[in-house]
Amino acid sequence: MKDTTIKFWDMDHTLIAIDSDVAWKRYLMELGLAPDNALEQADLYWDQYISGNLVINDFITFQLKEFKNKSNIDLEPLTQQFFEKFVKSQIYHQAFSIVRRSLSNGEKLCMITATNAVIAKPVADYFGFEHVIATMPEEKDGLYTGSIVGEYCGGKGKIPYIKAFCERFHSDLSQCYYYADSVADIVIMEAVGFPGPVNPMPELKMHAEKRGWDIQIFKNQ
């Protein structure tokens, strides 16, 4: 019997007020670890993403360039410092309160994000998420290859991950909540029983209003 309610939370612009992939490149540029044009490239890929035209393989090569041939031991201090310097101050306090209350009530929650798992982990840990689904960087012999394992966890690519998670916990899409901000998330919101637009992009906002979905606005204070 499928009877478990699951609440899925997107990360960027939903739990935090920034795009973590773009901020990560800015951080690496400050350290002299990424080229000077990294932000221009990141903005280009962001435009592709929101228009539904992201060239995934190219983006992955770009985004994981600084991961290649490094170990998790090499990257963990960088990702933790990145969280402390760029991300922590950008957490939506309302989102944090809602997530913590849900966890205290024993609800089943999962953070799901297109951002790679290495960067996403400090955010998930801070919020207290036990379950995280993210784009998974590939490792061989203890070193990151610059590629990913499985499918990119973005846009409609999240749906197979959500379905698999539901099966694991004896649930289905009709019993799921999905909180997110992007036009790319419409396809997921249409698939779940309880869509939750948060700080929606204009296209998602218009769609949500037409469908009568409740919209939440979080402010970074």
C-alpha positions as CSV (number, residue, x, y, z in Angstrom):
1,M,0.0,0.0,0.0
2,K,1.4,3.4,-1.0
3,D,0.6,5.7,1.9
4,T,3.7,7.9,2.5
5,T,3.5,11.6,1.9
6,I,6.8,13.1,0.7
7,K,7.8,16.7,0.5
8,F,10.5,17.5,-2.1
9,W,12.4,20.8,-1.9
10,D,14.4,22.4,-4.7
11,M,17.4,24.3,-3.5
12,D,18.4,27.4,-5.6
13,H,16.0,30.3,-5.2
14,T,13.7,28.1,-3.1
15,L,15.8,27.4,0.0
16,I,18.5,29.8,-0.8
17,A,18.4,33.2,-2.6
18,I,21.1,32.5,-5.1
19,D,22.0,30.2,-8.0
20,S,24.7,28.1,-6.4
21,D,26.4,27.1,-9.7
22,V,26.9,30.7,-10.6
23,A,28.0,31.6,-7.1
24,W,30.5,28.7,-7.1
25,K,32.2,30.0,-10.2
26,R,32.4,33.5,-8.6
27,Y,34.0,32.0,-5.6
28,L,36.5,30.0,-7.7
29,M,37.4,33.2,-9.6
30,E,38.1,35.0,-6.4
31,L,40.5,32.2,-5.5
32,G,42.1,32.3,-8.9
33,L,40.9,28.8,-9.6
34,A,38.6,29.6,-12.5
35,P,39.2,31.7,-15.6
36,D,38.1,35.3,-15.8
37,N,35.3,34.6,-18.2
38,A,33.7,31.9,-16.0
39,L,30.8,34.1,-14.9
40,E,30.0,35.0,-18.5
41,Q,29.8,31.3,-19.4
42,A,27.8,30.6,-16.2
43,D,25.3,33.2,-17.2
44,L,25.0,31.8,-20.7
45,Y,24.2,28.3,-19.3
46,W,21.7,29.8,-16.9
47,D,19.9,31.5,-19.9
48,Q,19.9,28.1,-21.7
49,Y,18.5,26.4,-18.6
50,I,15.5,28.7,-18.1
51,S,14.7,28.7,-21.8
52,G,14.8,24.9,-21.8
53,N,17.7,24.7,-24.2
54,L,20.6,23.7,-21.9
55,V,23.3,21.7,-23.6
56,I,23.8,19.4,-20.7
57,N,27.1,17.8,-21.6
58,D,28.7,21.1,-22.3
59,F,27.4,22.5,-19.0
60,I,28.6,19.6,-17.0
61,T,32.1,19.8,-18.5
62,F,32.1,23.5,-17.7
63,Q,30.7,23.2,-14.2
64,L,32.9,20.3,-13.1
65,K,36.1,21.5,-14.7
66,E,37.7,22.4,-11.4
67,F,36.6,19.1,-9.9
68,K,38.6,17.0,-12.4
69,N,41.5,15.0,-10.9
70,K,40.7,16.2,-7.4
71,S,39.5,14.1,-4.4
72,N,36.7,14.8,-2.0
73,I,39.4,15.5,0.6
74,D,40.7,18.3,-1.7
75,L,37.3,19.8,-2.4
76,E,35.6,19.5,1.0
77,P,37.4,22.5,2.6
78,L,36.5,24.6,-0.6
79,T,32.9,23.7,-0.6
80,Q,32.5,24.3,3.2
81,Q,34.2,27.7,2.9
82,F,32.0,28.5,-0.1
83,F,28.9,27.7,2.0
84,E,30.1,29.9,4.8
85,K,31.1,32.8,2.6
86,F,28.5,32.8,-0.2
87,V,25.5,30.6,0.8
88,K,24.8,30.7,4.5
89,S,23.8,34.4,4.5
90,Q,21.5,33.7,1.5
91,I,19.3,31.1,3.2
92,Y,15.6,32.0,3.3
93,H,14.7,32.1,7.0
94,Q,11.1,31.2,6.2
95,A,12.2,28.2,4.3
96,F,14.5,27.1,7.1
97,S,11.7,27.4,9.6
98,I,9.2,25.4,7.5
99,V,11.7,22.7,6.8
100,R,12.8,22.4,10.5
101,R,9.2,22.3,11.6
102,S,8.4,19.6,9.1
103,L,11.3,17.5,10.3
104,S,10.3,18.0,13.9
105,N,6.9,16.7,13.0
106,G,8.4,13.5,11.5
107,E,7.5,14.3,7.9
108,K,9.4,12.7,5.1
109,L,11.5,15.4,3.3
110,C,14.0,15.3,0.5
111,M,16.1,18.1,-1.1
112,I,16.4,17.6,-4.8
113,T,18.6,19.9,-6.9
114,A,20.4,20.0,-10.3
115,T,23.4,21.3,-8.4
116,N,26.1,18.7,-7.9
117,A,26.0,16.7,-4.7
118,V,29.4,18.0,-3.4
119,I,28.2,21.7,-3.4
120,A,24.7,20.8,-2.3
121,K,25.8,18.8,0.8
122,P,26.6,21.7,3.2
123,V,23.2,23.2,2.4
124,A,21.4,20.0,3.1
125,D,23.4,19.4,6.3
126,Y,22.6,22.9,7.5
127,F,18.8,22.5,6.9
128,G,18.9,19.0,8.4
129,F,17.8,17.0,5.3
130,E,18.3,13.3,5.8
131,H,17.6,12.7,2.1
132,V,19.3,14.5,-0.8
133,I,19.0,13.9,-4.5
134,A,21.5,15.9,-6.6
135,T,23.6,15.6,-9.8
136,M,26.3,13.1,-8.8
137,P,29.9,13.7,-9.9
138,E,31.7,10.6,-11.1
139,E,34.7,9.3,-9.2
140,K,37.3,6.9,-10.3
141,D,40.1,5.7,-8.0
142,G,39.1,8.4,-5.5
143,L,39.3,11.3,-8.0
144,Y,36.6,13.2,-9.7
145,T,36.5,12.7,-13.5
146,G,34.7,15.8,-14.5
147,S,31.7,13.8,-15.6
148,I,28.6,12.7,-13.8
149,V,27.0,9.4,-12.8
150,G,23.5,8.8,-14.2
151,E,21.2,11.5,-15.5
152,Y,21.5,15.2,-14.9
153,C,19.1,16.0,-12.1
154,G,17.5,19.1,-13.6
155,G,14.1,20.0,-15.0
156,K,12.1,17.0,-16.2
157,G,15.2,15.0,-15.5
158,K,14.2,15.1,-11.8
159,I,11.1,13.1,-12.4
160,P,12.8,9.6,-12.6
161,Y,14.7,10.4,-9.4
162,I,11.4,11.4,-7.7
163,K,9.6,8.3,-8.9
164,A,12.4,6.1,-7.7
165,F,12.5,7.8,-4.3
166,C,8.7,7.4,-4.0
167,E,9.0,3.7,-4.7
168,R,11.7,3.3,-2.1
169,F,9.3,4.8,0.6
170,H,6.1,3.3,-0.7
171,S,4.6,6.5,-2.1
172,D,3.7,7.9,-5.5
173,L,3.6,11.2,-7.2
174,S,0.0,11.9,-6.2
175,Q,1.1,12.0,-2.6
176,C,4.1,14.3,-3.1
177,Y,4.7,18.0,-2.5
178,Y,7.2,19.8,-4.7
179,Y,8.5,23.2,-3.8
180,A,10.5,25.1,-6.4
181,D,10.8,28.4,-8.3
182,S,11.7,27.8,-12.0
183,V,9.8,27.5,-15.2
184,A,11.7,24.3,-15.7
185,D,9.8,22.9,-12.6
186,I,6.3,23.3,-14.1
187,V,6.5,19.8,-15.6
188,I,7.3,18.4,-12.2
189,M,4.5,20.4,-10.5
190,E,2.0,19.1,-13.0
191,A,3.1,15.5,-12.1
192,V,2.8,15.7,-8.3
193,G,-0.3,15.9,-6.2
194,F,0.7,19.1,-4.3
195,P,2.6,21.7,-6.4
196,G,4.3,24.4,-4.3
197,P,5.6,27.4,-6.3
198,V,8.1,29.4,-4.2
199,N,9.4,32.8,-5.4
200,P,8.2,31.8,-8.9
201,M,9.8,33.0,-12.1
202,P,7.2,35.0,-14.2
203,E,6.3,32.0,-16.4
204,L,5.8,29.8,-13.4
205,K,3.8,32.5,-11.6
206,M,1.5,32.9,-14.5
207,H,1.0,29.2,-14.8
208,A,0.4,28.8,-11.1
209,E,-2.2,31.5,-11.0
210,K,-4.0,29.9,-13.9
211,R,-4.0,26.5,-12.1
212,G,-4.9,28.0,-8.8
213,W,-1.8,26.8,-7.0
214,D,-0.8,28.5,-3.8
215,I,2.3,30.7,-4.2
216,Q,4.8,31.3,-1.4
217,I,7.1,34.3,-1.3
218,F,10.3,34.0,0.8
219,K,12.4,37.0,1.5
220,N,16.1,37.1,2.4
221,Q,16.2,39.2,5.5
